[in-house]
Amino acid sequence: MSTQATTFAVEQRADRAPAERVAEVVANPAFGAVFTDHMALVDWDASHGWSNPRITGYGPLSLDPSAAVFHYGQEIFEGMKAYRHPDGTVWTFRPEANAARFARSAARLALPQLPEDLFLASLEALVRLDEAWVPPAGTGETSLYLRPFMIATEPFLGVRPSRQATYCLIASPAGAYFASGLKPVSIWLSEDYVRAAPGGTGAAKCGGNYAASLAPMTQGLEHGCEQVVFLDAIEHRWVEELGGMNLFFAYRDGTIVTPELTGTILEGVTRSSVIELARERGHEVVERRYSIDEWRQDAASGELVEVFACGTAAVITPVGRLVWTGGEVTTGDPGQAGEVAEGLRNALLEIQYGNAEDTHGWMHRLV
């Protein structure tokens, strides 16, 4: 698709939400509960490629019951945020990295790869039109959550890659992911399930990976845990990630360890940013395989002083307890975040919200 065709045709809905309703939602945003007036759409088919980029009213999609997404799970997505800066402008964080991962995910799921310029243009067009839904600066950890996704839409039950697809972008005002604030969470060790196997879809951001985490998540909730940690599929020994976040382990000597990318772990945009910020703050960050026995033993000895997870939605979340059938171990103060996690979290948020200089060139202006 040519760069010229990245201009989105705009069809504004006649029944846009009243200003009072928008102000009400923005003043008390909940994660993924209320959506803005519009959405972005782009069509694809094997014969003509990408076409018809447009902004239209938010609403149901019309799909044939035999559409491939319903039967063979050809679907990918991304998660991003738009932040209001003190001068009123609106920015997002490292969208080029999300665009690149979206393309990698598409390749793994045999979906068409959306050009980066079209991905970025969709963000700019939608946020420009629905800018009123971006919460004001200075209102805490509020933002406009952006959810780009792609689904296979060809009406055909044969098992092969779909020859039709739809890219869509929707947006929702969001507050802090964990309403209770920055408090350590408890993690359930999944010993009955794995998230991904070598050669599978673990490195792709696709719905199937998250669906597979729901049964163990339910198991974790039954044991008083908010999240689940998964081990590798071969030896059931190596720590991989949570259902939707990457993990970090901070040691007494200042070293930080994070599981290396093996093809079964999602390459998080927040993960790579945290690694860079931690190194700038004087930490030695080591990417390597990390065993569950090491976690247990080092937490018990006190050498492991902090555990935290990171992702777009929650930014950085401290982990206080690791729980498994027949035992548990704690790290740090169960009532508050540790210095490393809190410091990195604040440094990242200051950049995202425009309160600190962006020396990395991470921020991309939308409006």
N, C-alpha and C positions, 0 to 999 in steps of 0.2 A: 504494500500500500504506500502511496507517495506521501511525503511530508505534507503536501498541500491538503490532502484529504483528512488530516488530523483535526481540521476544524469541525466542531460539533454543531450540528443544527439544533436549535433550541426551540422546543415547544412547551411553553409555560402552561401549567395547569391553571384553569380558571378559579378553582376552589382552593387556593393556597391557604395555609393555616393563618388565622388572624394573628396580628402582632402580639396580642395579649397571650395567646396560646403558646407561641414560640417563646416569649419571655418566661412563661410559667415552666416550660420544659427545661429551658436553658438554666433557670435558677436552681433547679433540682434534678439534674440529669441522672438517669440510671443506665447502666451499661446494656446497650443493645435492646432497649425496650421501646423507644419511640424513634421514628425515622423522619428525615427531612421531606420536603415537598416533592423532590425530584430524584431521578436516577439516570445514570448514563448507560447506554446500550450500544454495542457494536455487533454486527452479524458476521459470520464466516461460513463459507462453504468451500469444498475442495476445488470447485471449478473456477470460482471468482476471487477467492481470498477474502480479506477483510473489506467490509463495506458498510455504508449507512451509519456512521457514527452520529449519535443523537442524544440529546437530553430530553426526557419526557417525564410526565407525572409519575411519581412513585405509585406502584400498584402491582397486582398479581401478574405473573407471566403466563401466557397461554402456551401450553405444551401438550403435544400428543401423548396419550398414555403409553405409547411404545417408545418414547424418547429414550435414547441410550443411557442417559444419566440415571434413570429410574431402575435400570436393570443391571448395568455393568459398572456403575460408580465412576464414570468418567467426569470428574469434577475436581477443581482446584480453587484455592482462595488465598488471599493475603489479608493482613491486618495492619492498619496504619492509623495515625492520628494527625489532625490539623490543629495547630495551636495559635491562639490569639496572642500577639506580642503587645507590649505596653504602648507602642505607637499606633495600634489598631490594625496593623497588617496581619496576615494569616500565613503561616508557614507549616510545612511538614518535614519529617525527619528521614533523610537518606532514601528518598523514593526510588532512586536509581537501583539501589540494592534490592528493594522489593520487586522492581520490574525484572531484574535479572533472575531472582529466585522464582518469580512467577513463570518466566520462560523455561527455566529448568524443570519446574514441576510439570508444566505442560508437556515437555518432551517425554518425561517419564510416564505420563498418563496417556500418551499418544493423542494429545490435543494440539491444536495449532499454537504456535508461539506468537504472542501479541508483541508488536514492535514497541520498543521503549518509548518512543515519542508519542505513540498513541495512548499508552498507559499513562504517561505524565499529563497529556492533554485532557484525558478524561477527569483526572483529579482537579485540574485547574478549572475546567468548564463547570463541573458540578459544584465545587466549593464557591466559585464566583457567583453562581446563581443563588445558592442557598447559604450565603455568607451569614445571614441573620441567625442561623442555627449554631454558629460557632460561639461558645461561651466567652464572656468578656475576660480580659486579662485581670489577674489578681484575684480570681475566684477559686483558688486552690488547684487541685489536679483535675481540672475540667478541660475538655477538648471535644472536637468533633471526630468520632471514630469513623474511619473509612474502611469499607469492606469491598474490595474488588474480588470478583469470582468469575469462573468460566464453567459452563456446563455443556455437555454433549446433547444436541437436540434432534438429531436425525431420527425420524420415526421408522425404526427397523430393529428387528430382534436378532439378527445375525450377530455372531460374536466376532467383531472386527472393529477397528477404530471408526468412530462416527465421522461422517462426511459433512456434518453441519455442527456448528457450535455458536453459543452466544456468550459474549463478555458483558458483564454487568457491574456497575459500581453503585453501592448504596451508602448512606451515611446516617449516623445516629449520635446525638449529643451524649457525652459520657462523663461521669464523675470518676472518682477513684474506684479501681476494680474491686478492692476489698473495703467494704463500707466501714469495717471496724477500725480502719487505720493501719499503720505500719507496725503490725505485731507478728511475731514468729508464728508460722503455721506448723501443723503436724503432718507428717508424710507417712503414708502407708506403703510398705515394701510389697510389691506385687510378686509373689512367688508362684502363682498359678498361671499368669498370663504374661505375654511379651508384647511390646508395642510394635516392633519391626524386626525383620530378619535380613541378613546379608542378601543383596540382590533384590530386595523388596522396595517398598515405597517410603521408607523411613525418612529419607532426605527430602521428600516432596511434601509440600503443604497441601494435603488433600483430605477430604472429609473422612475417608475410610480409616485413616490413622486415628482420628479423633473418635470415631464410632467405636473402634476397638478398645479405646481407653475407658469407655463408659461403664462396662461391667466391673472392672477392677476399681473404678472410682466409687461405685456403689458399695463395693466391699470395704473400701477405705472409710467411707462415711459411717458404715456400721461399726467401725472401730474408733470413731471419734477423730478421724483425720480429714483434712480439707483437700489434700492432693495425694497423688500416687506416683511412686518412682518405679521405673522399669529397669530390668537387667537385660543383658544381651541374650540372644536367642540360642546361642550355641553352648556356652559353659554355664550360663545362669550365674555369672560371677561378677561381671563388669557393669558398673553403673552407667546408664545411658542418659535418660532425661525424664522429666515429669511428663504428664499427659500433654502439656502445651508450653513447657518452659525448660530452658537449659539450666544446668546446675554449676555452682562454684563452691570450692572448699578453701577457706582461709586458715592458714596455720600461724602458730605463735611467732615464728620467725619472719613473718611478713609474706611468705610464699603463698600464692593462690594457685590451686589446681582445678582444672576443668576437663571433663571427658573430651578426648580428641574426636574429631569428626571422622566417622568410620563408614559413612554411607547409610547408616541406620539412625543417625541423629540429625534433626533439623538444624540447618545452619542459620541460627538466629541472627537477625540484624542487630538486636539489642546485645546479644552475646558478643559479637565482634567489637561493638562499641565499648562494652564494659572492659574487654581485654585491653583495648587501646588506652582507655582512661586509667585503668589500674596500673599499667606500665608507666604512664606519665606521672603517676603519684608515687612511684618508687617501688612498686611490688614486682617481684619476679612472678610472671604468670606462666605456668607450665601446662601445656595441652598434652595429655597422655591418658592411657587407660587407667581407670580408677576402680578398685574393687570394693565390693560391699563390705568385705572383712576389714579393709583399711579404714573405711568410714566408721565402722563400729569400734574398732580398736583405738583409733586416734581420738575419737570423741570421748571414749571411756578414760583415756590417759590424760586428756586435757590439752594435748598438742594441737588438736583441731579446735579452733576457737570460734569459728563462724561457718555456717552453711547458708547459702542463699541461692534463689532461683531468679531468672530474669526472662522477660518477654515483653512484647509491645503493650499488651493490655495492663499488666500489673507493674511494669517497669522492673523493679527489683523487690523481691519478697524474701524476708529472712525465714529460715527453716529452724525451728526449735527442737522438734522431736522426730526421730525416725522410729516407727513402730512396725513390728512384724509379729507373726504368730509365736507367742511365747516370750516376747521380750521387747525392750525399747531402750533407746539411748538418747540423751539430750545434749545439746550444744549451746553454749552461751546462756544469756539471761532469757528465761522463757517469757518474760514480760515486755521485752523491748528489743529493737534491732541493734546489732553490733556496730562498732565504729566503721568497719570496712564497708559493710553493706550500705549503711546510711550515708557515708561520705560519697561513695560512688553513685548512689541513687540521686543525691542532691546535685552532684556535679552534672549528671546527665539531664536532670530536669531543668537546671539553670540554663543550659544550652537550648533545650527544646522550647522553653518559654521565653527565650530572648533576653534573659537577665544576665547572661555571661557571653563573652565574645566567642563566636563560633570559629575557632582557629583551624578546624578540620574541614570546613566547607561542607558540613553535613546537612545544613538546613536549605530547604528549597521553598521559595516564596510562591504561594498560590494566589493570593489577592493583595 
